[in-house]
């Protein structure tokens, strides 16, 4: 299984004289398909790195800035040299890419102007599209 659009997220901080550097590769296609955003990325990093979200360690981590690197696919265009990622710009561009043509087909066949009217429908269609694309590889 390959990830088309991804980015590596990393945060570095010190707690009780020890340096921590939790990191994770984020599948941006899944984030968008699930209609998530990156505002809760500290929580995701904590979960993926075994940090208790109710600990002082987490509180220190949460106050530290996340740096991004190693963007793949079209996400690379939204990563700047300072390690900042324009998620909203990427989300908007993603909405203009080839995936929405698949959503246009669903709108046409289901005769629904706004897929958001049915909770979870757009995310389900995007997830099905992603699964089909992965199965073709």
QUIPERA-V197037 format. One record per helix or strand. SS is the DSSP state (H for helix, E for strand). FROM is the first residue (numbers start at 1). TO is the last residue. If there is no record, write none. Layout:
ss=SS from=FROM to=TO
ss=SS from=FROM to=TO
This chain:
ss=E from=6 to=11
ss=E from=13 to=15
ss=E from=18 to=20
ss=E from=23 to=27
ss=H from=28 to=33
ss=H from=41 to=48
ss=H from=56 to=62
ss=E from=66 to=69
ss=H from=73 to=78
ss=E from=79 to=79
ss=E from=85 to=85
ss=H from=87 to=96
ss=H from=99 to=110
ss=H from=115 to=117
ss=H from=121 to=136
